[in-house]
Amino acid sequence: MDQDFNKNKEPESVVRRDFLKKGVLATAAFMIIPRHVMGRGFVAPSDRLLIASIGVGGKGRSDVASFEKSGLANVAFLCDVDTRRAADSVKALPKAKFYKDWREMLDKEHKNFDAVSVSTPDHNHAIQAFSAMQLGKHVYVQKPMAHDIYEAHMMTQAAARYKVVTQMGNQGSSNDGTRILKEWYDADLIGDVHTVYAWTDRPVWPQGIPWSTAKTEIPKELDWDLWLGTAPNKNYVDKLVPFNWRGWWDYGTGALGDMGCHLMEAPFSVLNLKYAKDVQCSVGSVYVDEFKRGYFPESCPPSSHVVLTFPKTDKTKGDIKMHWMDGGIQPERPEELGANEIFGDGGNGTLFIGTKGKMICDTYSENPRLLPLSRNENLKIAEKYPRVKDGASGHQKQWIEGCIAGYGKKELSSPFEIAGPLTEALLMANLAVRGYDLHKEVLGEDVFPGRSVKLLWDNDAKKVTNIDDVNQFVKRNYREGWKNLSF
């Protein structure tokens, strides 16, 4: 498999077949001098960052609003393939110029903005962000930052290569909770952590189901071909857009991709985790008849329990076992937790188990506490790590401040150098969840061999060494007309 992880070539322009002719500039939406005119790191007279936002409905809408609310940025360009979803953002920002095709926007307007925000479905995150970075633009990308391990790796490299300021949209990394947990751990309150559990009640969308064969008319407001982007060409399916795409491998990354960046961020930060060395899993089955298990390889399973092994770090004395559970599965309640005390936040949580004790937190690292809860009474540990103003609500503003300061001038909560390894670990876990043998035509117990063994990971080569079939999901091939990421 030719993955080209470390080729050193001249940067290519924005990825597109028969890409629009370069050099055509449209009228800027704001009469503000873009920062690039004055050189990287200089602040425009307006003292505001100019942002082009790709995907401005749903989460993209709240991102756009946060950028504007910061008082340090203007969203100068809006882009969305679905004018229905974009309507609120367009109404809120009437001066922002609107595009349906992000490639056209980057081609025509790249001299008129400083940074790009990406809030589209997972399968298009990488190509949009990578193309922006190749143009020297800072990028903010919703979680998970990529759909495939290869993409995450290339994006991490690109951020350093093009010296741009990056941030993944796992806003909990800016909360005080992660920093408090780090301070407790550094103070040796729970000893050496060897096991971590993270769990979620998601998916809250359909999974473990067959692809619909019903013919449905494409809404006139939606450009279906552009929505598909890098994904295989398929007919439009009702209710896939705008939310349920998360449960299909062609577009989403399941509950792991959706919530893992929130719930596993704290362990990565506290324990300084990087890349896992092996993974194993079990998943929930769907039976379509008596003793007849459903075979739906295009859809994520309804639930899973994944165990990742991380090598010893400078924060631990040995390997760390990270358990991930979704679909409502939860670990055994700690003995230190009272019978009527809520485990996590009820549906989600992260539990650290150390040699001297345990600590726990909710989604976004909120509400950190030691177990038993009585240990938190009169607890005083010196503040060691700087807080982010407004916590999770200040995550976008932190990135904007970093962009204005310039590359490497401001510490961020989730730059790609941190978010990349976290994303790769989640996507590696999905290799076990997804790993099946395409050559099996008869349903059997070994159709999903990745679910029956421990997958051994060679991080340098970016491949599983003991079951080659699952490596097809390390780097997918984009459909015709879309070029894979490369330098």
C-alpha positions in Angstrom: 0.0 0.0 0.0 1.5 3.3 -1.1 0.8 5.7 1.7 3.6 8.3 1.0 3.7 9.4 4.6 7.0 11.3 4.4 7.6 12.4 0.8 9.3 15.8 0.5 7.9 17.5 -2.6 7.1 21.1 -3.5 3.6 22.1 -2.1 0.8 21.6 -4.5 -2.1 24.1 -4.9 -5.6 23.5 -3.7 -6.8 19.9 -4.5 -9.3 19.7 -7.4 -9.5 18.2 -10.9 -9.5 20.9 -13.5 -9.1 23.4 -10.7 -10.2 26.9 -11.4 -7.7 29.2 -13.0 -5.5 30.9 -10.4 -5.2 34.6 -9.8 -8.8 35.6 -10.1 -9.8 37.8 -7.2 -13.3 38.7 -6.2 -14.3 41.9 -4.3 -13.6 41.6 -0.6 -16.6 41.4 1.6 -15.0 43.8 4.1 -12.8 46.8 3.3 -10.1 45.6 5.6 -6.5 45.0 4.6 -5.8 41.2 5.0 -2.9 40.3 7.3 -0.9 38.7 4.5 -0.4 42.0 2.7 1.6 43.2 5.7 3.5 40.0 6.2 2.8 37.0 8.5 2.4 38.0 12.1 1.4 41.6 11.5 -2.0 42.8 12.5 -4.3 44.5 10.0 -5.4 48.1 10.8 -8.7 46.7 11.9 -6.9 44.5 14.4 -9.3 41.7 13.4 -8.7 38.3 11.9 -10.6 37.7 8.6 -12.1 34.2 8.5 -13.6 32.1 5.7 -15.9 29.5 7.2 -16.7 26.2 5.4 -19.8 24.6 6.8 -21.9 27.2 8.5 -25.0 25.3 9.7 -25.4 23.3 12.9 -22.0 23.3 14.7 -20.6 25.6 12.0 -23.3 28.1 12.9 -22.2 28.2 16.5 -18.5 28.4 15.5 -19.2 31.4 13.3 -21.1 33.1 16.1 -18.2 32.4 18.5 -15.7 33.9 16.1 -17.8 37.1 15.7 -18.5 37.3 19.4 -14.7 37.3 20.2 -14.5 40.9 19.1 -11.2 40.0 17.4 -12.5 38.5 14.1 -14.8 39.0 11.2 -16.2 36.1 9.2 -15.7 37.6 5.8 -16.8 34.5 3.7 -19.4 31.8 4.3 -19.5 28.5 2.4 -22.0 25.7 2.6 -23.3 23.1 0.2 -26.8 23.4 1.7 -28.5 26.8 1.6 -31.1 25.6 4.0 -28.5 24.9 6.7 -26.6 28.1 5.9 -29.6 30.4 6.1 -29.2 31.5 9.8 -25.5 32.3 9.3 -26.2 34.2 6.1 -28.9 36.2 7.8 -26.7 37.0 10.8 -23.8 38.1 8.6 -25.3 39.9 5.6 -22.0 41.4 4.6 -20.2 38.1 4.3 -19.9 36.8 0.8 -21.5 33.4 0.3 -20.1 30.4 -1.7 -21.4 26.9 -2.2 -18.1 25.4 -3.4 -15.2 25.8 -1.0 -12.7 25.2 -3.8 -14.0 28.2 -5.7 -13.9 30.3 -2.5 -10.3 29.4 -1.8 -9.3 30.0 -5.4 -11.0 33.4 -5.8 -10.7 34.8 -2.3 -7.5 33.4 -0.7 -5.9 36.9 -0.7 -8.8 38.3 1.2 -8.8 36.3 4.4 -6.3 35.1 7.0 -7.8 31.9 8.3 -10.3 29.1 7.5 -12.8 27.3 9.8 -14.0 23.8 8.8 -17.2 22.5 10.3 -18.3 19.9 7.7 -18.9 16.2 7.9 -15.8 14.2 8.9 -15.0 12.8 5.4 -14.2 16.3 4.0 -12.4 17.8 7.0 -8.9 16.9 5.8 -9.0 18.0 2.2 -10.5 21.4 3.1 -8.2 22.1 5.9 -5.1 20.8 4.1 -5.9 22.9 1.1 -6.2 26.0 3.3 -2.9 25.3 5.0 -1.2 25.0 1.6 -2.3 28.5 1.0 -0.7 29.6 4.3 -4.0 30.0 6.1 -4.5 29.3 9.8 -7.2 26.6 10.4 -9.8 25.7 13.0 -11.2 22.2 12.4 -14.1 20.5 14.1 -13.5 17.2 15.8 -12.3 14.7 14.8 -9.8 16.6 12.7 -9.8 13.9 10.1 -11.6 10.7 8.9 -8.5 8.6 8.3 -5.2 8.0 10.1 -3.3 9.1 7.0 -5.2 12.3 6.8 -4.6 13.1 10.5 -0.9 12.5 10.1 -0.6 14.6 6.9 -2.6 17.5 8.6 -0.2 17.4 11.6 2.8 17.6 9.3 1.2 20.4 7.2 0.6 22.6 10.2 4.4 22.5 11.0 5.4 22.7 7.3 3.4 25.8 6.5 3.8 27.3 10.0 0.1 28.0 10.5 -1.9 28.2 13.8 -4.2 25.3 14.2 -6.9 24.2 16.7 -9.3 21.2 16.8 -12.8 21.9 18.0 -12.7 19.8 21.1 -13.6 22.8 23.3 -13.3 20.8 26.5 -9.5 21.0 26.2 -9.8 24.7 27.1 -11.8 23.9 30.3 -10.2 24.2 33.8 -11.0 20.5 34.4 -8.1 19.2 32.4 -5.7 21.5 34.1 -7.1 20.6 37.5 -6.7 16.9 36.8 -3.1 17.5 35.7 -2.3 19.4 38.9 -3.8 16.6 41.0 -1.9 14.0 39.1 1.4 15.9 39.3 0.8 16.3 43.1 0.7 12.4 43.3 -2.9 12.4 44.7 -3.8 9.1 42.9 -0.3 7.6 42.4 0.6 6.1 39.0 -2.2 5.8 36.5 -2.3 2.4 34.7 -5.9 2.2 33.5 -8.4 4.7 32.1 -12.0 4.3 31.2 -14.0 6.7 28.9 -17.6 6.0 28.0 -20.5 7.6 26.2 -24.2 7.0 25.6 -23.8 7.9 22.0 -24.6 7.1 19.2 -27.8 9.0 19.3 -28.3 8.4 15.6 -29.1 5.0 13.8 -26.2 2.5 13.6 -26.0 -1.2 12.8 -28.5 -0.8 9.9 -28.5 -1.6 6.2 -28.0 1.2 3.6 -31.4 2.4 2.3 -32.3 1.3 -1.3 -35.3 3.8 -1.4 -35.0 6.4 -4.1 -35.3 9.9 -2.7 -35.3 13.2 -4.4 -32.4 15.5 -3.6 -33.5 18.8 -2.0 -33.1 21.6 -4.4 -31.1 23.6 -1.8 -28.5 20.9 -1.4 -25.6 20.3 -3.8 -25.3 16.5 -3.2 -22.2 16.0 -5.3 -20.3 18.7 -3.4 -21.6 17.2 -0.1 -20.2 13.8 -1.1 -16.8 15.4 -1.8 -14.1 12.8 -1.4 -16.6 10.0 -0.6 -17.8 7.3 -3.1 -20.5 8.4 -5.4 -23.9 7.2 -4.1 -27.5 8.1 -4.5 -29.0 10.6 -2.0 -30.5 9.0 1.1 -33.2 10.6 3.1 -32.2 11.7 6.7 -28.5 11.2 6.0 -28.1 15.0 6.0 -27.6 16.9 8.2 -26.9 14.6 11.2 -27.1 10.8 10.6 -24.1 10.6 8.4 -22.1 10.0 11.6 -23.1 6.3 11.6 -21.8 5.5 8.1 -18.1 4.8 7.5 -18.0 6.6 4.2 -18.7 9.9 6.0 -18.4 9.5 9.7 -16.3 7.9 12.4 -19.0 6.7 14.8 -19.3 7.5 18.4 -15.5 7.2 18.8 -15.0 10.1 16.4 -17.9 12.1 17.7 -17.2 11.9 21.5 -13.7 10.4 21.8 -12.0 13.8 21.2 -13.9 15.2 24.2 -13.7 12.2 26.6 -10.1 11.1 25.9 -8.5 14.5 25.7 -8.0 14.7 29.5 -6.1 11.4 29.7 -3.9 12.4 26.8 -3.1 15.7 28.5 -2.7 14.4 32.0 -0.6 11.3 31.0 1.1 12.8 28.0 -0.1 10.0 25.7 0.9 9.9 22.1 0.4 6.8 19.9 -1.1 3.5 20.9 0.8 0.3 20.1 -2.1 -2.2 20.0 -5.9 -2.3 20.1 -8.6 -4.9 20.6 -12.4 -4.6 20.7 -15.8 -6.2 21.0 -19.0 -4.8 19.5 -22.7 -5.2 19.8 -24.4 -7.4 17.2 -27.7 -7.0 15.4 -29.7 -10.1 14.6 -32.1 -10.0 11.6 -33.5 -13.5 12.2 -33.0 -16.5 14.5 -29.2 -17.2 14.7 -28.7 -14.8 11.7 -26.4 -12.0 12.5 -26.8 -8.9 10.4 -23.9 -8.0 8.1 -23.8 -4.2 7.6 -20.2 -3.3 6.9 -21.1 0.2 5.7 -22.6 1.1 9.1 -20.9 1.6 12.4 -22.0 -1.0 15.0 -24.6 -0.1 17.7 -22.1 -0.3 20.5 -18.5 -1.2 21.2 -15.8 -1.7 23.8 -12.3 -0.9 22.7 -9.1 -1.3 24.6 -6.0 0.6 23.5 -2.5 0.1 24.9 -0.2 3.1 25.1 3.5 2.8 25.9 5.0 4.2 29.1 5.4 8.0 29.1 7.3 10.5 31.2 4.2 10.7 33.3 3.7 6.9 34.0 5.7 4.0 35.2 4.4 1.5 32.7 1.9 0.9 29.8 -1.5 2.4 30.1 -4.7 0.6 29.2 -7.4 2.9 27.8 -10.9 1.5 27.7 -13.5 3.1 25.4 -17.2 2.2 25.7 -20.1 3.5 23.6 -23.7 2.7 23.0 -24.6 3.1 26.6 -22.1 0.5 27.9 -20.4 1.7 31.1 -17.5 0.3 33.2 -18.1 -1.2 36.6 -18.8 1.5 39.2 -15.9 2.2 41.4 -16.2 0.9 44.9 -15.4 4.4 46.2 -18.6 5.8 44.6 -21.6 5.8 46.8 -24.7 3.9 45.7 -26.7 7.0 44.9 -23.9 9.1 43.5 -24.0 9.6 39.7 -21.3 7.8 37.7 -19.8 10.4 35.4 -22.5 12.7 34.2 -25.0 9.9 33.8 -24.3 9.1 30.2 -20.6 10.1 29.7 -17.5 10.2 31.8 -13.7 9.5 32.1 -12.2 7.6 35.0 -8.5 7.5 36.0 -7.3 4.5 38.1 -4.0 5.0 39.9 -2.0 3.0 42.4 -3.1 5.3 45.2 -6.6 6.3 44.2 -9.0 7.4 41.5 -10.3 10.6 39.9 -13.2 11.2 37.5 -14.7 13.9 35.3 -17.7 14.5 33.0 -17.9 15.4 29.3 -15.5 18.2 28.3 -13.4 17.4 31.4 -16.0 19.2 33.5 -16.6 18.6 37.2 -13.3 16.9 38.1 -13.4 15.1 41.4 -11.4 12.7 43.5 -12.9 9.4 44.7 -14.4 9.0 47.2 -16.0 12.4 47.0 -15.1 13.2 50.6 -11.5 13.6 49.4 -12.5 16.9 47.7 -13.5 18.6 50.9 -11.0 21.3 51.8 -8.7 20.2 49.0 -6.1 22.8 48.1 -3.6 22.2 45.4 -1.6 25.1 43.9 -2.6 26.3 40.5 0.2 25.2 38.1 -1.2 25.4 34.6 -2.6 28.7 33.1 -6.3 28.8 32.6 -8.1 29.7 29.4 -10.4 32.7 29.9 -14.0 31.5 29.7 -12.9 27.9 29.4 -14.7 25.9 26.7 -16.5 29.1 25.6 -13.1 30.7 25.0 -11.7 27.9 22.8 -12.4 29.7 19.5 -11.1 33.0 20.8 -7.9 31.4 22.0 -7.3 30.2 18.5 -8.0 33.7 17.1 -5.6 35.3 19.5 -3.0 32.7 18.4 -3.5 33.6 14.8 -3.1 37.3 15.5 0.0 36.6 17.5 1.5 34.4 14.8 2.8 30.9 14.6 4.4 29.6 17.7 3.8 32.7 19.7 0.9 31.5 21.9 0.1 28.2 23.6 -3.1 26.7 22.4 -5.3 23.9 24.0 -5.6 21.6 20.9 -3.2 22.5 18.1 -2.6 19.7 15.6 0.6 18.7 17.3 -1.6 17.6 20.2 -4.9 16.9 18.4 -3.2 14.8 15.7 -2.0 12.0 17.9 -5.3 12.0 19.8 -7.2 11.7 16.5 -4.9 9.0 15.2 -5.5 6.9 18.3 -9.3 7.2 17.9 -9.1 6.2 14.3 -6.7 3.4 15.1 -9.4 2.1 17.5 -11.9 2.2 14.6 -9.6 -0.1 12.7 -10.5 -2.9 15.1 -14.2 -1.9 15.1 -14.4 -1.7 11.4 -11.8 -4.2 10.3 -13.4 -6.8 8.1 -12.4 -9.1 5.2 -13.8 -7.8 1.9 -13.0 -11.2 0.3 -15.5 -13.1 2.5 -18.7 -13.7 0.6 -20.3 -16.1 3.0 -21.1 -14.7 6.4 -19.0 -16.4 9.1 -17.4 -15.7 12.4 -14.3 -14.4 10.8 -15.9 -11.8 8.6 -14.6 -9.1 11.0 -11.2 -10.5 11.9 -10.2 -7.2 13.5 -12.7 -7.8 16.2 -11.4 -11.2 17.1 -7.7 -10.5 17.7 -5.4 -7.8 19.0 -4.2 -5.6 16.3 -0.5 -4.7 16.5 0.4 -1.2 15.4 3.6 0.0 13.8 3.4 3.8 14.2 6.4 4.6 12.1 5.0 2.6 9.1 1.4 3.6 10.0 0.1 0.1 9.6 -1.2 -2.9 11.4 1.4 -5.7 11.2 -0.6 -8.8 11.9 -3.8 -8.4 9.8 -3.2 -6.6 6.6 -6.9 -6.4 5.5 -7.6 -3.7 8.0 -4.9 -1.4 6.6 -7.2 -0.5 3.7 -8.9 1.8 6.2 -5.7 3.6 7.2 -5.8 5.6 4.0 -8.9 5.6 1.8 -8.7 6.5 -1.8 -10.8 9.6 -2.7 -13.3 9.2 -5.5 -12.4 10.2 -9.1 -11.9 13.9 -9.4 -10.5 14.4 -5.8 -6.8 14.0 -5.2 -5.5 12.5 -2.0 -3.4 14.7 0.3 0.2 15.0 -0.6 3.1 17.5 -0.3 
